[in-house]
């Protein structure tokens, strides 16, 4: 995703500039006016670690991410739309989800969709990698079937999170942005998990979520393994494997991926510039810098030292 959202304007952008900005920020998203000759809009955005956060508004229009755009610009991001004013309907696969002010919906930008935006509308948008959400896969898929009210609980906090982050973007330091992004992902996960369905599948999802939360809380402990996670949750290693067999990654993969993400945050943190790469690797339980470098490069495409230089 591009960070070209730019500075929010006092009035809508000319149609061609709006089309260019929208397509650049959201994977070749194309606007089509409703009841007028041209579609107009404006946006402002910022990057918060894994999250791209935007405040977007405009005239009545439909925005399309077409099958051709999906093929030519593949991305694997989930997107949340928090409706602030006006009305929106997101259409993906065979679903149509109506989003009124004070509600949010989540959808998958890796597949074609279109969003119908009516009246003078405004919304807060978050986009992030699918794997960053740390929710069971079935829970993520189920969450795309309806809109969520944001009147209370984590959703009420989330409703103002994006707008506040965008409005304060010029005063947010890189390190603070990473931590705010992590907090935003926790808010999203909390809002979606609170509304998760009950029943046998819901109970299994709740157990998976409990396990993922346990892993995140104990990442820096060297003995955090598949076997330990199973024992703590009073199940066999085989039962734990079956519990996650239809998820996007195994428990072991999840532990390694979250540790690499934590190491990346530390490498980018200027307050930790005095710590060696080997010390950071050891803190996140990587035995040997060579092993850490290989795993880091496999995930991010650069070596740890290059990632630290780029952050600086």
C-alpha positions in Angstrom: 0.0 0.0 0.0 1.3 3.4 -0.9 1.7 6.2 1.7 0.7 8.8 -0.8 -2.5 9.8 0.9 -1.0 13.2 1.5 -2.5 16.1 3.4 -6.2 16.5 3.9 -7.6 19.4 1.9 -10.3 21.9 3.0 -12.3 20.9 -0.1 -12.6 17.9 -2.4 -9.9 17.2 -4.9 -10.5 17.6 -8.6 -11.8 14.4 -10.2 -8.6 13.3 -11.9 -6.5 14.0 -8.8 -9.0 12.1 -6.6 -8.9 9.2 -9.0 -5.1 9.1 -9.0 -4.9 9.4 -5.2 -7.5 6.8 -4.5 -6.0 4.3 -6.9 -2.5 4.8 -5.5 -3.5 4.4 -1.8 -5.9 1.5 -2.2 -4.6 -0.9 -4.9 -6.0 0.7 -8.0 -9.4 1.4 -6.5 -11.5 3.2 -9.2 -14.3 5.8 -8.4 -17.5 6.1 -10.3 -19.9 9.0 -9.6 -23.5 8.5 -8.5 -25.9 11.0 -10.1 -23.2 13.4 -11.2 -20.6 13.8 -13.9 -17.6 13.3 -11.7 -16.6 11.7 -8.4 -14.7 13.9 -5.9 -13.1 13.3 -2.6 -10.3 13.9 -0.2 -8.2 11.9 2.2 -5.4 12.1 4.7 -3.3 9.1 5.9 -0.5 7.9 8.0 1.4 4.7 8.6 1.2 3.2 12.1 3.5 0.2 12.0 1.6 -2.5 10.2 -1.5 -0.4 9.9 -2.2 2.2 7.2 -4.8 4.7 8.7 -6.9 7.1 6.6 -9.7 9.6 7.0 -11.6 9.7 3.7 -14.6 11.7 2.5 -16.3 12.6 -0.7 -19.3 13.0 -3.0 -21.7 10.1 -3.7 -19.8 7.4 -5.7 -19.1 3.7 -6.1 -15.4 2.7 -5.7 -14.4 -0.5 -7.4 -11.5 -2.9 -7.0 -12.0 -5.0 -10.1 -10.9 -8.5 -10.9 -8.3 -7.0 -13.3 -6.9 -4.8 -10.5 -6.7 -7.8 -8.2 -4.7 -9.7 -10.8 -2.4 -6.9 -11.7 -1.9 -5.4 -8.2 -2.1 -8.4 -5.8 -2.3 -7.4 -2.1 -3.1 -9.4 1.0 -4.7 -6.7 3.2 -7.8 -6.6 5.3 -9.6 -3.3 5.4 -11.9 -1.8 8.0 -14.3 1.0 7.2 -15.7 2.9 10.1 -18.6 5.0 8.9 -18.6 8.5 10.3 -21.3 10.1 8.1 -23.4 9.3 5.1 -24.0 5.6 4.2 -21.9 2.8 2.7 -22.6 -0.6 1.3 -19.7 -3.0 0.8 -20.3 -5.8 -1.8 -18.0 -8.7 -1.9 -18.6 -12.3 -3.2 -22.3 -12.8 -2.6 -22.6 -10.5 0.4 -23.9 -6.9 0.7 -23.2 -5.3 4.1 -24.9 -2.0 4.9 -22.8 0.4 7.1 -24.5 3.2 8.9 -22.8 6.0 10.9 -21.4 4.5 14.1 -20.8 1.1 12.5 -17.9 -0.7 10.9 -17.3 -3.5 8.4 -14.3 -5.6 7.5 -13.5 -6.9 4.0 -10.7 -8.5 2.0 -8.8 -6.3 -0.5 -7.2 -9.4 -2.0 -10.5 -10.2 -3.7 -12.7 -8.0 -5.9 -15.2 -5.8 -4.2 -17.0 -2.5 -4.5 -18.2 0.1 -2.0 -21.2 2.2 -2.6 -20.9 5.6 -0.8 -24.0 7.6 -0.6 -24.8 11.2 0.4 -21.9 13.4 1.6 -20.0 10.7 3.3 -16.9 10.3 5.5 -15.2 7.3 7.0 -12.1 6.2 8.9 -10.2 3.4 7.2 -7.6 0.9 8.5 -5.7 -1.5 6.2 -3.3 -4.1 7.5 -1.8 -7.5 6.5 -4.1 -10.4 7.2 -1.7 -12.1 9.4 -1.2 -9.1 11.7 -4.6 -9.4 13.2 -3.8 -12.5 15.3 -7.3 -13.9 15.2 -8.4 -17.4 14.3 -9.0 -17.6 10.5 -12.6 -18.8 10.9 -13.3 -15.8 13.1 -11.9 -13.4 10.5 -14.0 -15.0 7.7 -17.1 -14.9 9.9 -16.5 -11.3 10.8 -16.9 -10.3 7.1 -20.6 -11.3 7.1 -22.1 -8.2 8.8 -21.5 -4.7 10.1 -20.5 -4.1 13.8 -22.0 -1.4 16.0 -19.4 0.8 17.8 -21.5 2.2 20.6 -19.6 0.7 23.5 -16.7 -1.5 24.4 -13.5 -1.7 22.3 -15.4 -0.6 19.3 -16.2 2.7 20.8 -12.5 3.3 21.4 -11.7 2.1 17.8 -14.2 4.6 16.3 -12.1 7.6 17.3 -8.7 5.9 17.0 -8.1 6.3 13.3 -9.3 9.9 13.1 -7.2 10.9 16.0 -4.1 9.2 14.6 -4.5 10.8 11.3 -5.1 14.3 12.7 -2.0 13.9 14.9 0.2 12.3 12.2 2.8 15.1 12.0 3.6 14.8 15.8 3.8 11.0 16.0 7.3 9.7 16.1 8.2 6.5 14.1 8.6 4.4 17.3 5.3 5.7 18.7 3.6 5.0 15.4 4.6 1.3 15.6 3.3 1.0 19.1 0.0 2.8 18.2 -0.4 0.4 15.2 0.0 -2.5 17.5 -2.6 -1.0 19.9 -5.0 -0.4 16.9 -4.7 -4.1 15.9 -5.5 -5.1 19.5 -8.6 -2.9 19.4 -9.8 -4.4 16.1 -9.2 -7.9 17.5 -11.1 -7.1 20.7 -14.0 -5.6 18.9 -14.3 -8.6 16.5 -13.8 -11.2 19.2 -16.4 -9.7 21.5 -19.0 -10.1 18.7 -17.9 -13.6 17.8 -20.8 -16.2 17.7 -21.3 -18.8 20.4 -21.7 -22.6 19.9 -19.1 -25.3 19.3 -17.3 -23.4 16.5 -17.3 -20.3 18.7 -15.9 -22.2 21.6 -13.1 -23.5 19.5 -12.3 -20.0 18.2 -12.4 -18.7 21.8 -9.8 -21.3 22.7 -7.6 -20.5 19.7 -7.8 -16.8 20.7 -6.9 -17.6 24.3 -3.8 -19.5 23.0 -2.7 -16.7 20.7 -3.0 -14.2 23.5 -0.9 -16.5 25.8 1.8 -16.7 23.1 2.0 -13.0 22.7 2.3 -12.5 26.5 5.2 -15.0 26.8 7.1 -14.3 23.5 10.4 -13.4 25.3 10.5 -16.7 27.2 13.0 -19.2 25.6 10.9 -22.3 26.6 7.8 -21.1 24.8 7.2 -24.0 22.4 4.4 -26.0 20.9 4.7 -28.5 23.7 4.6 -25.9 26.5 1.6 -24.2 25.0 -0.3 -27.5 24.8 0.6 -28.4 28.4 -0.4 -25.0 29.8 -3.8 -25.4 28.1 -4.3 -29.0 29.4 -4.2 -30.7 26.0 -1.8 -33.0 24.1 0.6 -31.6 21.5 -1.5 -33.5 18.9 -4.7 -31.9 20.0 -3.1 -28.5 19.8 -2.0 -29.3 16.3 -5.5 -30.3 15.2 -6.9 -27.1 16.8 -4.8 -25.0 14.4 -4.6 -27.3 11.4 -7.0 -25.1 9.3 -5.4 -21.9 10.4 -2.9 -19.9 8.2 0.0 -21.0 10.3 1.0 -23.5 13.0 1.6 -22.6 16.6 5.4 -22.8 16.0 5.2 -20.6 13.0 3.1 -18.1 14.9 5.7 -17.9 17.7 8.5 -17.4 15.2 6.6 -14.8 13.2 5.6 -12.7 16.3 9.2 -12.8 17.6 10.5 -11.6 14.2 8.0 -8.7 14.3 9.1 -7.8 17.8 12.7 -7.9 16.7 11.9 -5.6 13.8 10.2 -3.1 16.1 13.3 -3.1 18.4 15.7 -2.6 15.4 13.6 0.4 14.4 13.5 1.9 17.9 16.1 4.7 18.3 16.0 4.2 22.1 17.5 0.8 21.4 20.1 1.9 19.0 22.9 1.1 21.5 21.8 -2.6 21.6 23.6 -4.9 19.2 21.6 -7.0 16.7 22.9 -10.1 18.4 21.5 -8.8 21.8 18.1 -8.1 20.2 18.1 -11.5 18.6 18.9 -13.2 21.9 16.2 -11.2 23.7 13.6 -12.7 21.3 15.0 -16.2 21.7 16.9 -16.7 18.5 19.9 -18.9 19.2 22.8 -17.5 17.1 22.8 -14.4 14.9 23.2 -16.4 11.7 20.0 -18.2 12.4 18.3 -15.0 13.2 19.6 -13.3 10.1 18.3 -16.1 7.8 14.8 -16.1 9.4 14.6 -12.3 9.4 15.6 -12.1 5.7 13.1 -14.8 4.8 10.3 -12.8 6.4 11.3 -9.2 5.4 13.6 -9.6 2.4 16.4 -7.6 4.0 19.0 -8.4 6.6 18.6 -7.0 10.2 21.4 -4.5 9.7 19.8 -3.1 6.6 16.4 -2.9 8.3 18.1 -0.9 11.1 19.8 1.5 8.7 16.5 2.0 6.8 14.7 2.8 10.0 17.4 5.3 10.9 
